[in-house]
Amino acid sequence: MTATTTRIAAAAGVLLVAVALTSSGVVNGEDPYVFFEWHVTYGTKTLIDGAPQKVILINGEFPGPRINCSSNNNIVVNVFNELDQPLLFTWNGMQHRKNSWMDGLAGTNCPIAPGTNFTYKWQPKDQIGSFFYFPSLGMQRAAGGYGPISVVSRLLIPVPFDPPADDLEVLIGDWYTKDHEAMAKLLDTGKSFGRPAGVLINGKSGKDASDPPMFTVEPGKTYRFRVCNVGIKTSLNFRIQGHDMKLVEMEGSHTVQDMYDSLDVHVGHCFSVLVDADQKPGDYYMVASTRFIHDAKSVSAVIRYAGSNTPPSPNVPEPPAGWAWSINQWRSFRWNLTASAARPNPQGSYHYGQINITRTIKLLVSRGHIDGKLRYGFNGVSHVDADTPLKLAEYFNVTDGVFRYNQMGDVPPAVNGPLHLVPNVITTEFRTFIEWTPEARTTYNLLDAVSRHSIQVYPRSWTAIMLTFDNAGMWNVRSNIWERHYLGEQLYVSVVSPARSLRDEYNMPENALRCGKVVGLPLPPSYLPA
């Protein structure tokens, strides 16, 4: 097969009051601030099989509140943990320039203890697009706590399509009826939690006929739908009955605007499509169906033309079948080289195909059993989280007894030996370019592959990606299949600026939580002024 290269930002590739409290303002000439206060609780919802189920709510909402902002806004989220477990939120796709302190993972942050709060502050610096947040510890992601992030361009930056009549979020994902703690215990004992019980769309199972239409549209107008797969295991196919979709954006990159009648959305992925309300007024189904698994599941919700009393047709197109269709669709996606990015320069001004690669890493997914329990990893190393977050141990120079660098090689071991359970941290040189799995570079798309933060790898296949390590910090490379992530299919990349300059990385925030070996230690010297 022909490979497609994809450039991924180094930050990636991988969250009872009635309403989110949101306000904005400008402080000392900085970029505008947007404030949120989140109270995270458990609640009960009836979703798939009619039985009440424990879910994670934010301000009583499931899914959680939308973070709606512009490029470079300062996002401040004060999280009150009212669960009975530690909690962290990660912001899937946010690059956190110079600021891995806010990435919200076990390798970068101490958890927010029950009954306490912590304030995240981050910027979508020079980013636009569609993303989402979710709780990152254990299997909490399987219980909800997720929500959308929409980053729009600043007012002076041209966008390659006319403003839509509305900007709508569609969160689709597989759903399990098992409690998230029970799912973690199954994995801890070497068992799997199996296939999903169903699919949700914006927290709805589509089983309640009394549900009102999810969206109402005006005839003749065009709408933007931001579609994200927030599930934990299953690829989904998304389509709208009787309507074509124009793909315009993918995880922060404007795309060539091709038309599709359905789109495969893999776990962790987000798309933006424009849909014209150009059909006969009536009700139409919006559908998400599982892909590549037996016992297929689907969910539907209604889009209504204003004033319609015509029910949707029961004839809903079936999802496509097989891997080949999905691979070929993926190959059709292209970067819009003439569109402006978050800055007023064309996306295509970054000629990634002409960059000299300084290092090549070939990653092979490892699978094995340790003490009879299933584990996953990369190149023979299965990651385990340390009691002290890796970033903190590195910052305070107390890595001894916490982790050792580069225990994973750049190529898979020649012999498929036993897995090693250790924190998996590799080092890279600052501002270098690394390519993962270059099997046949002459066949790559070196012109207009889409820059994004996540990439699917099909069974018995490979994908080549390029990462630009120009963002100092500790960054997680992970499987978005959360069962595999939980069982060790992840690693961290340490990107250190030799200048130790505030130009390249921020100091540890004053409000940073401490745990493990760094409790009570004096602060290291500040990074040098920029």
Secondary structure, 3 states (H helix, E strand, C coil): CCCCCEEEECCCCCCCCCCCEEEEECCCCCCCEEEEEEEEEEEEEECCCCCEEEEEEECCECCCCCEEEECCCEEEEEEEECCCCCECEEEECCCCCCCHHHCCCCCCCCCECCCCEEEEEECCCCCCEEEEEEECCCCHHHHECCEEEEEECCCCCCCCCCCCCCEEEEEEEEECCCCHHHHHHHHHCCCCCCCCCEEEECCECCCCCCCCCCEEECCCCEEEEEEEECCCCCCEEEEECCECEEEEEECCEEECCCEECCEEECCCCEEEEEEECCCCCCEEEEEEEECCCCCCCEEEEEEEECCCCCCCCCCCCCCCCCHHHHHHHHHHCCECCCCECCCCCEHHHCCHHHCCCCEEECCCEEEEEECCEEEEEECCEEECCCCCCHHHHHHCCCCCCCCCECCCCCCCCCCCCCCEEECCEEEEECCCEEEECCCCHHHCCCCCCCCCCCCCCCCCCCCCEEEECCCCEEEEEECCCHHHHHCCCEEEEEEECCCCECCCCCCCCCCCCCCHHHCCCCCCCCCECC
